[in-house]
């Protein structure tokens, strides 16, 4: 029995400590509220009621921050950063609490002491969630949450794009498949300008950081597009091929462009997208051209003009700013893709 209790305490240490500290924080909040409303503030006055709430909030939050940081989450991150996050999250729950108190006491006429106690249970749970995910955060959990939100956002947009394409169709006779946002500009800038292809982002569509950049760039190019939420790190060639087939079935494209078989500079995701597109083309009636960037050893034979280089640099500086590091060309073994560009026909049969 003792061992069972010990195991439970060990397994749920954080939650148990948070409940204890949370209970003490609630006591601090309630005491400061009751003292202020009984000594110098009138809870029947709406303004004084909220002032009492603010006083109890300041006392409780100050107590909660230092105890949660040192005892519950044992955080060693920068205290100023966590302090700002903590007070910001608690400021949000303060407004939630004020809203409930105004509803229960002012609007419904429920006793303020009972209302205060009931509201604390709601705030207690909400504060734990915010502390766990945003303040003393576990990056793994936060990244997982971020990924799921991005995945569902892209999935919903994808449904819209599919319906839109069925209703309005695609005017362009060219289609471009890229692995990541920025690959379009880095390797296919001239092709996009001259052919206005239908652009398909095959992976990384779940990224809430990079996807909006992709939208803005496609809008500047003036092309239709769609994006898939597949994680680029997942070796799901079957899904990539299925998605490529889905796009190729929309119409009889005359030209298909994608990464080369070497992944330009050896990028594994670029290679997988290339292979997926080629596999999707096999067994179809496609009789057009497949274009891929030239091998990196030949790249410098095809320098771009100053105007095109400036256009690409502007896109990376202003729109794909999260990937502007490519302008420095410091990645080992990477040729100057920004200043050179050429596509050649690939024999896919």
TARA-V949105 format. One record per residue. N is the residue number from 1. RES is the residue in one small letter. SS is DSSP state (helix for helix, strand for strand, loop for the rest). OMEGA is omega in whole degrees, 0 to 359 (none if undefined). D_CENTER is the distance of its C-alpha to the mean C-alpha in Angstrom with 1 decimal. Layout:
N_RES_SS_OMEGA_D_CENTER + N_RES_SS_OMEGA_D_CENTER
This chain:
1_x_loop_180_45.3 + 2_x_helix_179_44.7 + 3_x_helix_179_42.5 + 4_x_helix_178_40.4 + 5_x_helix_180_39.9 + 6_x_helix_179_39.0 + 7_x_helix_179_36.5 + 8_x_helix_179_34.8 + 9_x_helix_180_34.7 + 10_x_helix_183_33.3 + 11_x_helix_184_30.6 + 12_x_loop_183_29.6 + 13_x_helix_184_30.5 + 14_x_helix_182_27.4 + 15_x_helix_180_27.6 + 16_x_helix_179_31.3 + 17_x_helix_180_31.2 + 18_x_helix_178_28.6 + 19_x_helix_180_31.0 + 20_x_helix_179_33.9 + 21_x_helix_178_32.3 + 22_x_helix_177_30.9 + 23_x_helix_178_34.4 + 24_x_helix_178_35.8 + 25_x_helix_177_33.3 + 26_x_helix_178_34.3 + 27_x_helix_178_37.9 + 28_x_helix_180_37.3 + 29_x_helix_182_35.6 + 30_x_helix_180_38.4 + 31_x_helix_181_41.2 + 32_x_helix_179_40.0 + 33_x_helix_183_39.7 + 34_x_helix_179_43.0 + 35_x_helix_182_44.8 + 36_x_helix_182_43.7 + 37_x_helix_179_44.5 + 38_x_helix_183_47.8 + 39_x_helix_187_49.0 + 40_x_loop_179_47.9 + 41_x_loop_181_45.4 + 42_x_loop_183_46.2 + 43_x_loop_178_43.4 + 44_x_loop_174_45.2 + 45_x_loop_184_44.3 + 46_x_helix_181_40.7 + 47_x_helix_180_40.1 + 48_x_helix_176_41.6 + 49_x_helix_181_39.7 + 50_x_helix_176_36.3 + 51_x_helix_177_37.8 + 52_x_helix_177_38.7 + 53_x_helix_181_35.1 + 54_x_helix_179_33.8 + 55_x_helix_180_36.4 + 56_x_helix_179_35.6 + 57_x_helix_181_31.9 + 58_x_helix_180_32.6 + 59_x_helix_183_34.8 + 60_x_helix_183_32.6 + 61_x_helix_179_29.4 + 62_x_helix_177_31.3 + 63_x_helix_184_32.8 + 64_x_helix_183_29.6 + 65_x_helix_185_27.6 + 66_x_helix_179_30.2 + 67_x_helix_178_31.0 + 68_x_helix_183_27.5 + 69_x_helix_186_26.6 + 70_x_helix_186_29.8 + 71_x_helix_186_30.8 + 72_x_helix_186_28.0 + 73_x_loop_179_24.9 + 74_x_loop_183_27.0 + 75_x_loop_177_24.4 + 76_x_loop_177_25.4 + 77_x_loop_181_22.6 + 78_x_loop_186_23.6 + 79_x_helix_181_25.4 + 80_x_helix_180_24.7 + 81_x_helix_181_20.9 + 82_x_helix_179_21.2 + 83_x_helix_179_23.9 + 84_x_helix_179_21.9 + 85_x_helix_184_19.0 + 86_x_helix_181_21.7 + 87_x_helix_178_23.7 + 88_x_helix_180_20.8 + 89_x_helix_180_19.8 + 90_x_helix_175_23.5 + 91_x_helix_177_24.1 + 92_x_helix_181_21.8 + 93_x_helix_175_23.8 + 94_x_helix_180_27.0 + 95_x_helix_176_26.5 + 96_x_helix_180_25.9 + 97_x_helix_180_29.1 + 98_x_helix_179_31.0 + 99_x_helix_179_30.1 + 100_x_helix_180_31.4 + 101_x_helix_178_34.5 + 102_x_helix_180_35.3 + 103_x_helix_185_35.1 + 104_x_helix_187_37.2 + 105_x_helix_186_39.7 + 106_x_helix_185_40.2 + 107_x_helix_185_39.5 + 108_x_loop_177_40.7 + 109_x_loop_179_43.2 + 110_x_loop_180_42.2 + 111_x_loop_186_43.6 + 112_x_helix_181_41.3 + 113_x_helix_177_41.7 + 114_x_helix_180_40.8 + 115_x_helix_180_37.8 + 116_x_helix_181_36.6 + 117_x_helix_181_36.9 + 118_x_helix_181_35.1 + 119_x_helix_182_32.1 + 120_x_helix_180_31.7 + 121_x_helix_178_30.8 + 122_x_helix_182_27.8 + 123_x_helix_180_26.7 + 124_x_helix_181_27.3 + 125_x_helix_181_24.8 + 126_x_helix_180_22.1 + 127_x_helix_179_22.7 + 128_x_helix_180_22.3 + 129_x_helix_181_18.9 + 130_x_helix_179_17.7 + 131_x_helix_183_19.6 + 132_x_helix_188_18.3 + 133_x_helix_188_14.5 + 134_x_helix_186_14.4 + 135_x_helix_178_17.8 + 136_x_loop_198_19.3 + 137_x_loop_169_16.1 + 138_x_loop_186_16.0 + 139_x_helix_180_13.1 + 140_x_helix_180_13.4 + 141_x_helix_181_13.0 + 142_x_helix_179_10.1 + 143_x_helix_179_8.2 + 144_x_helix_179_9.6 + 145_x_helix_179_8.7 + 146_x_helix_181_4.9 + 147_x_helix_180_5.8 + 148_x_helix_179_8.3 + 149_x_helix_179_6.9 + 150_x_helix_180_5.0 + 151_x_helix_182_8.4 + 152_x_helix_177_10.5 + 153_x_helix_180_9.3 + 154_x_helix_181_10.1 + 155_x_helix_178_13.1 + 156_x_helix_178_14.5 + 157_x_helix_180_14.3 + 158_x_helix_177_16.0 + 159_x_helix_178_18.7 + 160_x_helix_182_19.4 + 161_x_helix_180_19.7 + 162_x_helix_179_22.0 + 163_x_helix_179_24.2 + 164_x_helix_182_24.3 + 165_x_helix_178_25.5 + 166_x_helix_182_28.1 + 167_x_helix_186_29.4 + 168_x_helix_180_29.5 + 169_x_loop_179_29.5 + 170_x_loop_182_28.7 + 171_x_loop_185_31.2 + 172_x_loop_176_30.4 + 173_x_loop_181_32.3 + 174_x_strand_176_29.7 + 175_x_strand_181_26.4 + 176_x_strand_177_24.0 + 177_x_strand_179_21.8 + 178_x_strand_182_19.3 + 179_x_loop_186_17.1 + 180_x_loop_169_14.3 + 181_x_loop_181_13.5 + 182_x_loop_176_16.5 + 183_x_helix_181_18.8 + 184_x_helix_182_20.2 + 185_x_helix_185_21.4 + 186_x_helix_186_22.4 + 187_x_helix_190_24.6 + 188_x_helix_184_25.3 + 189_x_helix_182_25.6 + 190_x_helix_180_29.3 + 191_x_helix_180_29.0 + 192_x_helix_180_26.5 + 193_x_helix_186_28.6 + 194_x_helix_187_31.8 + 195_x_helix_182_30.8 + 196_x_loop_184_27.9 + 197_x_loop_170_26.5 + 198_x_strand_188_24.2 + 199_x_strand_180_21.0 + 200_x_strand_175_19.0 + 201_x_strand_190_15.8 + 202_x_loop_179_16.4 + 203_x_loop_176_13.4 + 204_x_loop_179_9.8 + 205_x_loop_180_9.2 + 206_x_loop_186_6.4 + 207_x_loop_178_4.3 + 208_x_loop_178_3.0 + 209_x_loop_187_5.2 + 210_x_loop_184_7.8 + 211_x_helix_178_8.3 + 212_x_helix_177_9.8 + 213_x_helix_178_11.9 + 214_x_helix_179_13.2 + 215_x_helix_183_14.2 + 216_x_helix_180_16.1 + 217_x_helix_179_17.8 + 218_x_helix_178_18.9 + 219_x_helix_179_20.3 + 220_x_helix_178_22.2 + 221_x_helix_181_23.6 + 222_x_loop_182_24.6 + 223_x_loop_173_23.6 + 224_x_loop_184_22.3 + 225_x_strand_168_19.3 + 226_x_strand_180_17.2 + 227_x_strand_178_14.1 + 228_x_loop_185_13.8 + 229_x_loop_181_10.9 + 230_x_loop_177_13.0 + 231_x_loop_182_11.9 + 232_x_loop_182_14.0 + 233_x_loop_178_15.5 + 234_x_loop_181_17.0 + 235_x_loop_184_20.5 + 236_x_loop_180_20.7 + 237_x_helix_180_23.2 + 238_x_helix_179_24.5 + 239_x_helix_178_21.4 + 240_x_helix_180_21.0 + 241_x_helix_179_24.6 + 242_x_helix_180_24.4 + 243_x_helix_178_21.7 + 244_x_helix_178_23.8 + 245_x_helix_180_26.9 + 246_x_helix_179_25.3 + 247_x_helix_183_24.7 + 248_x_helix_180_28.2 + 249_x_loop_183_29.9 + 250_x_loop_180_29.0 + 251_x_loop_177_31.9 + 252_x_loop_179_34.2 + 253_x_loop_178_32.4 + 254_x_loop_182_34.8 + 255_x_strand_176_32.4 + 256_x_strand_178_29.5 + 257_x_strand_177_27.6 + 258_x_strand_180_25.3 + 259_x_loop_177_25.0 + 260_x_loop_186_28.3 + 261_x_loop_180_29.4 + 262_x_loop_181_29.1 + 263_x_helix_182_25.4 + 264_x_helix_179_26.6 + 265_x_helix_177_26.7 + 266_x_helix_182_26.3 + 267_x_loop_185_22.5 + 268_x_helix_180_22.3 + 269_x_helix_177_19.5 + 270_x_helix_179_21.5 + 271_x_helix_182_24.6 + 272_x_helix_178_23.1 + 273_x_helix_178_22.0 + 274_x_helix_182_25.5 + 275_x_helix_180_27.2 + 276_x_helix_180_25.4 + 277_x_helix_180_26.4 + 278_x_helix_178_30.0 + 279_x_helix_179_30.3 + 280_x_helix_181_29.1 + 281_x_helix_182_31.9 + 282_x_loop_180_34.6 + 283_x_loop_177_36.7 + 284_x_loop_179_35.8 + 285_x_loop_181_38.2 + 286_x_loop_182_36.2 + 287_x_loop_181_38.7 + 288_x_loop_182_36.9 + 289_x_strand_171_35.5 + 290_x_strand_182_32.6 + 291_x_strand_179_31.6 + 292_x_strand_176_29.8 + 293_x_strand_179_29.5 + 294_x_loop_177_32.7 + 295_x_loop_187_32.9 + 296_x_loop_180_31.9 + 297_x_loop_180_35.6 + 298_x_loop_191_36.5 + 299_x_helix_183_33.8 + 300_x_helix_175_35.8 + 301_x_helix_184_38.4 + 302_x_loop_180_36.3 + 303_x_strand_177_35.5 + 304_x_loop_175_33.8 + 305_x_loop_182_35.6 + 306_x_helix_181_34.7 + 307_x_helix_180_33.3 + 308_x_helix_179_30.8 + 309_x_helix_180_29.7 + 310_x_helix_179_29.3 + 311_x_helix_180_27.2 + 312_x_helix_179_24.8 + 313_x_helix_179_24.7 + 314_x_helix_179_24.0 + 315_x_helix_181_21.0 + 316_x_helix_181_19.5 + 317_x_helix_187_20.5 + 318_x_helix_185_19.5 + 319_x_loop_177_16.8 + 320_x_loop_185_15.3 + 321_x_helix_178_15.7 + 322_x_helix_181_12.9 + 323_x_helix_184_15.2 + 324_x_helix_178_18.5 + 325_x_helix_181_19.8 + 326_x_helix_180_21.3 + 327_x_helix_180_23.8 + 328_x_helix_178_25.4 + 329_x_loop_183_26.0 + 330_x_loop_180_26.3 + 331_x_loop_185_24.8 + 332_x_loop_175_27.8 + 333_x_loop_182_29.5 + 334_x_loop_177_27.4 + 335_x_loop_182_29.8 + 336_x_loop_183_29.3 + 337_x_loop_181_27.2 + 338_x_loop_186_26.6 + 339_x_loop_181_30.4 + 340_x_strand_183_31.5 + 341_x_loop_176_30.6 + 342_x_loop_176_32.5 + 343_x_strand_176_32.1 + 344_x_strand_183_34.9 + 345_x_strand_181_35.8 + 346_x_loop_179_35.0 + 347_x_loop_186_37.4 + 348_x_loop_185_35.3 + 349_x_loop_none_38.4
